[in-house]
Amino acid sequence: MAEVVEKKSALSHGRKSITSLPTSKDTLCQKVALVSFWFAIFTPGVVEAVYKNTLYIDFYGANPAAYATFTLIFAAWGAAANVYVGQFIDQIQPLPGLFPPERWGRRAPWALIFMPLYMLLTFLAFNPFVSGTAQLKRVATACSTVTYAANETAPSCETLIAATSGGSNNEFKAGGLEIYFFIVMLCYVHVQNGLYQTFFASIPELYSNPHERAQVGGYLGVFSNTNALLIVLLVAFVFMKDQFNGIGVFITCAIFLLLTFYPGLVQLKRANFKQQHMGGFLTNLKSLCKSKAIRIYLLSQVLHTFSNIGNLVILIFWMTRVVGLCVATASQLVGIAA
């Protein structure tokens, strides 16, 4: 009995010590400004997650077997990248002469490095095999026609329905488009992980009190849902008709970036991670791989992957291949469901 009372007392003391952590003096506007950074970096990720599969297979004609194989590879690789990319950005202060830590903190420099790479890879992911001349022409004319290397336009909606209703060829063929997809998306996963971890690592460094972090998390949820709803509907009803307008999607992502990146960056500059005898890179990785946290993380990644497969792959493939809807119509239905 005494042992139970002692445990309860220790638990109560632990809760009090956590909730009594000091709160910041940040205003509501400062917290919202920090979370607005997430709006900038989340937009390309939403488009990639929702539309990547139907974009490459139905619009660009990628081989389904090769596409699925490469997707599986970089999905597993991406889960591992979360671990080693996080270790990397925690242990290295980039360009301290150009970005002194006392002025820029430890997180903002990484955001400045990753963001241009992120936007470049976003452009490449949504616009494969489009020449520079064709890109300028499409921007100037607001044209939604996809131009292939052989100067062929994307198939019409009726052609897509006829091609997809008969099912997919299961033979593995990895040509230029499939290899392009694999390389671009593998780079994309690493840069996206770097940006996401730069942002999320800054939150406990700025707000040590868990109640305050929960408040910031509430704002984060509002921004995430608003962002997802806006971009998914915009792509479905504006940029994904009989053809896919990758230039329009990229410009939309760039506009969101320009509007929300800087206010969040100003707040990130205050996050100053204090390194405390972290040890070597490989030593930390080995220690992490033996922990319970990594098992929970891997389980969450598996569940997340199956959730995406069910919601974003099987659903839209069923609508296009079984029901016989045009891929643009199916995408609009997914947008409404969001």
N, C-alpha and C positions, 0 to 999 in steps of 0.2 A: 504494500500500500504506500509506504514511504517512497518507494522507487517511482511509483506512478505519479505521486504528487511532485516529486523532484523533476521528473520529465516535463510535466505540465508547466511547472514554474520556469524551467529552462526555455520551453517553447514560447511562453508568454514574454519572457525577457528578450528572446530573439526577435519576436514581432515588434516589440516596443523599440528595440535598437534599430531595426530597419526603418520603421515609420518615422523615427525621430531624426533621420538623416536630414541635413540642411537642405532647404529648397533654394532654388535660384531666384534671382530678382528679375528674371525675364518677364516682359509684358506678353500679353496675348498676341500682339502683332509680331513679336520676335519668334514666338513658337510657331505661328502660322507661316512665317517667312522660312523657317527651317524646313518645315514639312513641304513647302512649295517646291523645294529641290527634288522631292520624290516625284512630283507631278512631271517634272522635266525628264527624269530618267526612266519613268515607268511607261511612258507613252509608246516608245518603240517596242518595248517588251510585250505590251498587250497585243499589238498588231502581229508581232512575230508568233506569239503563242496561239492566237485565235485563227490566223489566216495562213500561216506558213505551209501547212500540209496541202490544203486545196490549191494554194497559189502555185506551188512548184509542180504538183502532179497534174492538176486539171487545166491550169492556164499555161504553164510553161512546158508541160509534157515530160516531166522527169520520169525515169523508170521506177515504178513503185517498189520493186524488190531492192534495188540499190538505195533508193531514198530511205526505205525503212531500215536497212542495215546501217547506213551512215547515221541516221537519227538515233538508233540504239547506241551506237558507239559514242557519239558526242554527248548523249544524255548521261551515260555512265561517267564519261570523262568530266562533264560539267559538275557532277556531284562531287567528284574528287577535287576539282578545281576550287570549289568553295573552301576547302581546307587549306590547300597550299597557297592559294592567292591571298587568303586572309593572313596566313603566317608571313607572307612576303611583305604585304603593305604595313604590317605591324612592326616589322624589324628594320625596315629601311626608310630613311628620311630622304625623299627625292630632291635633288638639286638644292641643298641647304644654302648655297651662296645666292641663288636666285630667289628662293622662297625661305627666308630665315624663319625658324620655328617660332620665335617670340612674336613675330608679326602674322605669320600665316598658319600657325598651328601645325599639326601633323597630318590632318585629314584633307584640308583644302588643296594642297599641292597635288595630291593624288586625283582629286576631282578634276582639276585643270588638265592633268595629263590624260586621264581616261576619256573625258568628254569628247574631244575632237576625234579620237579613235572610234568611239561609240557611234558618232554621227556618220563617219565615213563607212563603217561596217553596216549601219542601218541602210544607207544609200545602196551599197553593193548587194545587200540581202534582198531588197525589193526591186532591184533593177539589173538583173543579170544580162550580160551580153548586149548592152545598148551602147552604141558608139557616142562619143561626145557631141558630134553634129546632130545626131538623132535626138539626144537628150535636150539640147537647146531648142530644137524645132518643136518638141513636144511641150516644153514649158511655154514657148511663145504662143502656141496655138491651143493650149489646154487640151491637147489630144490625149485620148486614153488608149490608143493603139499600142500594143507591145511590139517592138521591132526585134526580130531575131537576127542572128548572125547572117543568115541566108536571105535577109530582107523579106521574110515572110511575116504576115501579120498573125495575131492570135486567132484561133478558130472561133467561129460564131457560136452563139448559145446553142443553136440547133445541132451543130457539129459536135459540141461537147456532150450533149445529151445522147446522141447516137453512139459516140465512142465509149462513154462511161457506162451506159446501160448494159453493155455486153460483158462487163467485168474487166479486170486488169490482167495483163500478161505477167505471169509470175517468174519469167526468166530474168536472171540478174544481168543487167547491162549497165556498166558504169562508163558513161561518156563524159564529154566536157562539162555539160550542165551539172551532172551528179557530183563530179569532183569539185567543181566550182562551189556548189552548195555545201559540201563537206568542209572545205577549207574556210570559206567565209563564216559559216555558222560555228565552227570550232573556235575561230578567233573571236567571234561575237560573244560566245559563252564566257570566255575568259575576261574580256573587257567589261561585260555586263556584271559579272561577279565582282570585279574590282570596284565598280561604281556603287553597286548595292551595298557591299560591305563597308566601303568608305562612309556611306551615309548612315547605315544602321549602327556602326561602331561609334559614331559621334554622339548618339543619343544618351547612352549612360555616362559618357564623359562630360556632357553638358548638364545632365539632370541625374544626380545621384539618388534623389528621393524616388522610390518606386511609384508613389501616388502621382508625382509630377510626370514621370515617364508614362504612366497610364493615360494621363490627360493628353500628352503629345500623341500617344497611340490612337486616341479617339479622333484627333484631327487628321492623323494619317489615314484612318479608315475612311473618313469623309472624302479626302483627296483621292484615294485609290478608287473608290466606287464611282465618283464623279468622272475621273479620268477615263476609267474603263468604259463607262456608258457613252461618253462623248466620242471617243476615238473609234469604238466598235461600230456605233451607228453611222458615223461619218464615213468610215471605209465601206461599210456594207451598202449604203444608199448613194454615195457620191463617187467613190473611186473604184468600185467593183461592179461594173455593168457587164456587157458582153466581153469586155477586155478589162485588164487590171491596170490602173494608173499608178505605177510605182513612184513616179515623180511627184504626183499629188500627195501621196502618203508621206514621202520624205519631207516635203515642204511643210506639211501639217505638223510633223514631229519637230521640225526646226523652229516653227513659230512658237509651239509650246515651250521649247527649250529657251528661246530668247526671252520669253515673258517671265519665266519662273526660275531660271538657273541662277541669275545673279543674286536675288534676295536670299536664296538658300545658301549660296557660297559665302556671303557675308557672315552668316551665322556659323557655318562650318569652320571658319577661320578661328573661332574661339575654342574649338575642340582641340585639346592638347593632350594626347595620349602620353602617359608617363611610363616609360619602359623600366621594368624592375627585374633585372637579372633573368631574362627570359630563356637564356641558354641558346644552344645552337639550333639551326633550322631543322635539321634531321632529327635531333634529339627531341624537340617539341612535337614533331610529327609522330614519332614512335610512341611518345607518352600519350598523345591524343588518341591514337589508334587503339590503345589498351583501355580507354576510359568508357564508362557507360554512356557518356554524352554522344560519342560517335555512333553507337548502336542505335540510339534513339533518332539521331539525325538521319542515318541511312534508312531506317524504317519510314521516317516521314518523307524521304525522297521517293521511295518506292510507292507509297500511297499517293503522293502528289502526281507521279508519273501516270499511274493507272487512272487517276481522276481526270487528267488531261486527255488520256486516250479515250476515255468514255465520253467526255463532254465535247471535245474538239475534233477528234478523228472519226470515231465510229458514227457519231451523230450525223455529221455532214456527209460522210461517205455513204451512209444509209439513205439519206435524202437524195443524193445525186445518182447513186447506182441502183437502188431498189425502187424508190418512189419515182425516179425519173425527172426530178426537178433540175432546172438549169442551175449551174453552180452559183451564179449571181443571185438567183432567188433564194437558194439555200443559205447563202451567206447573210442575206437580209433577214431571214428567219432567225439565224443564230444571233444577229445583232439585236433583234427585238427581244429575244429570250434573255439577253444580258441584263 
